[in-house]
Amino acid sequence: MQGDLDGVPTDALEDIAYLSRSRNRVVILDALASGARTRRELGESTGVARTTLDRIVNEFEERGWAERTSDGAYVATPVGEHVAAEFAPLVGAMQGVRTLGDTVAWLPTEELSVGLHHFGDATLRLPEPNNAVAPAEHVTGLLREATEFSCLVRVAPPLAFEEAMRDGVVDGRLTAEHVITEGEFTYIRGRPDRLRRWREYLEAGANVYRYDGDIPCNLFVVDGVVLLSDREPESCAFIESESEAVRSWARGTIETYRAEADPLTAEAFAD
């Protein structure tokens, strides 16, 4: 990654620095990129003081990012529109990094078709000082109210979660698409109490598949809420997102692995 930045022109960095040093510049450029506005309209929509606004608009004209129309309004030039369009994801990506912190390492970089800016509004579900299983309890609560559930996992769920997914399908409330790895299947096969629940899960209509290979992360979609954790987390914790882009990626990723997995029947979980 570092090598990709070796040849970055100084002028480009200066343009980024110029725009990023002032929130007023960002909001004014964004406003101009959305359509022509008079300086008065710009002031009303952005809340920027007139003297500051006048200076920024003049600077934008000098940079070729904005121009005056024949009726005296101002609008972003094609260059300005591109600057605004490219800058927004950069800001969003940095917000995503701030939000995720160290958990950004859980993201499957090679298979992630959405940008970090889509995680800017994500929520981290981490163990609490007096409740290490709080994240698992949260996800189990979501599952007990859900109508749709799909996942791609390599670790066996906590017992309460396993019961919730079984109960939801048995009750006829929940549809389930469940992709597990060979390792998880082997683990379940060695535990009679889990075998019974999984057999009931499939007999009630859950679709379970066994994937013979590695997976990039543990991924859940519960009624449109995406929950992602490390492949082998040391503790139960999740990145939670309701972004439409993240949801689409998650569903597509689960489907990709499901298509390469073998369907299992209830007999696979016989004692």
C-alpha positions, 0 to 999 in steps of 0.5 A: 500500500505504501508504494502506491503513494510514492508518486503522489504529486505535491499539488494534489496533496495541497488541494486535499489540504486546502479543502480539508482544512475548512468545513465551510469549504466542503459544504459550500463546494457540495452545495455548488455541486448540487446546482446553481445558487446565488451567494445569498442562497448559499449563505442561507443553505450553508449557514456560512457568514457572508464575508467567509462565503465571498472569500471561499467562492472567489477562491473556488473561481481561481481554482477553476472549481466554480464559475458564475452563471449568466444570471449572476448565480454560482455553480460548480464547474465539472472539475469542482463536481469531481472534486466534491464527488471524490472528496466525500468518500475520502471523508467517509472512509476516514470516519469509517476508520475512526468508527471501527478502530482496531476492528477494521482488521476484521474486514475481508479486504480482498473480498470487500466490494464496498468502501470504508465510507459505508461503515462510517455509521456502523456500531461496534458491539463489544463485551461490556465490563460486567457482561462479556457476552453482551454482543451475543445477547444483542444478536440473539435478541435480534434473531428472536424478533427476525423473519429472515436470517442468513449467515456464513460462519466457521464457529458454532453459535452460543447455545442461546443463539442456536436455540433462537434460530431453531425456535424461529424456524420451528415456529414458522416465523424465520427463514434461514440460509446457513452456510457453515464450514467443515470445521463447524460441522465436525464440531457439531457432530461431536456434541449430541445436544447440538446435533438434536437442535440442528436436526430440528432446525433442518427438519423445520425448513432451515437451509444449511450448507457445508462449505469445504474451504476457508472463509474470510470472516463470520458474517450474519444478516438478520432482517437486513442488519449486518453483523460481522466478526473476525474469523476466529474472534478471541471474544464475542464482538461484532461490527453492526451496520444497516448500510444498504451497500454493506447489506447488499455486499453481505448478502452477495458474499453469503450467496457466493459461498452458498453456491459453492457449498453442499446442501445438508439434510437433517440426516447429516445431524443424526446421532 
